[in-house]
Amino acid sequence: MELLPRSPSEFGSARYWDRFFRQRGQRPFEWYGAFPELCPVLHKYVRPRDKVLVVGCGNSELSEQMYDVGMCEDIVNIDISDAVIRQMQERSGSTRPKMSYLLMDMLQMDFPDAHFQVVLDKGTLDALLTDEEEATLAKVDQMFAEISRVLQVGGRYLCVSLAQAHVLKKAVEYFSREGWVVRVHQVASSRDEQQFVLPVFVYVMTKFRKIPGSAPQILEICPEEQDKPMRVESAERLVAAVKDRQHYALLCSQISKSPCSEQVSLDLCDKESGKPRYTLHVVDSPSVKPSRDNHFAIFIIPQGRETEWLFGTEEGRRQLAASAGFGRLLTVALHREQHYEGMAGIQAELSGKVMELAPPGLPARQQVPFLSVGGDIGVRTVRHCDSSPLSGEYVVEDVKGDGSCYFRRLIFLRNRNVVQSEARLLAPTPLPGQKKRRKDKKKPSPAEPPGAIDKSYLCCEHHKAMVAGLCLLGGPDALPGELAVLVVGLGGGSLPLFVHDYFSQARVAVVEIDPSMLEVATHWFGFSQGDRMQVHVSDGLDYVAKLAAEGTISRSIPAQYDAVMFDVDSKDLKVGMSCPPPAFVEKPFLQKVKSILKPEGVFVLNLVCRDARLKESVLATLRDVFPLLYARRIEGEVNEILFCQPSPEGRREPAELGARARALEGALRQPGRPWDSSYVLADMLQAVHIL
């Protein structure tokens, strides 16, 4: 039996619907949205004494169920199909005396003006607005005009819809232009028996008198998990918000039926501000053999640790899921702009939502564990927020790392998952005569002032490798003594500070394009200038070009350097290379860099490039300019440190590099000078290979 129309236009044909209902018989046909699901929304907008018009009623049980539960009895149902009107009159005529069924076209209704308090439409607009042809849009305008005519001021047009973008946009634009208040509810579905993958929505259009001039639009969306509506600024934004919820429903449906071949990422936003509150990653581990208790778990990433390799990369999360021993692990990252009421509060907030992302085969009523490191949500204290024209918005924050250590970080919010600079904080030192805090006293608040910056500790592995590369300097039997070092890119200043403090005869020049970063480094990361440390606020491209052209800028700045270090990020996120900017690795500029290096000097480059072709092109250009090129990959990161030398005569084999690194470390480790015991220079050069 063929019930589907031959073309979308037949949805507006009385002949088609007569044939449809004759062939279907007495069985009720519900497009979507069962009464128990729609009832909570309808109950808000339909009062017992309202006079209700149902347009395009078909043989749906909706009107009968509203009548039977006492929601409303004065209900008029209309349809263009004579067959279905006769059927419904026979079915309800004697048992529901106050409800009527009339054969009528909703485009030309016989009712007087302002006759109803509610017009209810379940799927009728969706059936009519099948395309955006001129004739179709004219019919929809006629439908809306008739609904507007028969509704009283203050009356509600309730439209149950799947909210296709063109349908929702048309309804919102028409009624908001007429001065009506438009609110869109998402209907909470019974997911076990859900007929449609896409969620059902109810548009609630409330009629107001049209005010002359340009009255502000009132557009709202009310997601299924909350009663309080959220205001949106435009029809486009409302359509986008609905589309987000449709995509989420499709995602939930997809991953509830089959394992994810790739990691799925999504943001859950704050209900008030609309800003991301949680970032979720769904990680499936096919290697885990399922049992009753290891199907699904939630892992809360401690605040401030979301950038670590284990939590911030696909491979890291894959390892985390495998080691946790669950078939599906849902990792949850917490956002710095949000406030959280501890692990119990997060669990209460997320418990309903995360179950929508449960894997197939999860036993009914299975308790899903919430996991974390150390059982808490970590500590994050934002110390400073600002914005600069060059770097955009940024924050300086203190976070608790693994164990009892605290770290200070600089984060550029345009790339919030990357730590721009990091320094370890020293434990606060009691003042002379100050007693230590008793164990039974209240613990210090995270907002209390932290200790000073630990300048002996290099947090970033790529900084450790860059410093280790300085053992390439000096003769066959000599270590570097007096050094002239140029660092392009200041950040928090930990790299130039370490070189300055541990190479006691080094003169360090730093070039930083953003004056805001100099302020951040000085005020928040313990950076300072002096006789052997100078910062020049300038574009690194211009500074190097000027050095190459003039030979010198001042007496304190040499014409040639023992080492030039590039640790400068790219502001253009569209390029597949985030460090350095592409202009810094173009051949003419690299030749200028070579010209300011001493013949036995070294150019150290932090390269972060995810584009394989672009990376190969950069390496080829470097080989063209520098005859000797070493590379050191940073394990678990995209960074690759390149050591480039102007002369092939300085080539050193791995065994010699290791010996020189051990000798250099011995020279740098002076009595009374702190040294991070985990920092072994020779280890940094163990994986170096010549390109």
Disulfide bonds with the S-S distance in Angstrom:
none
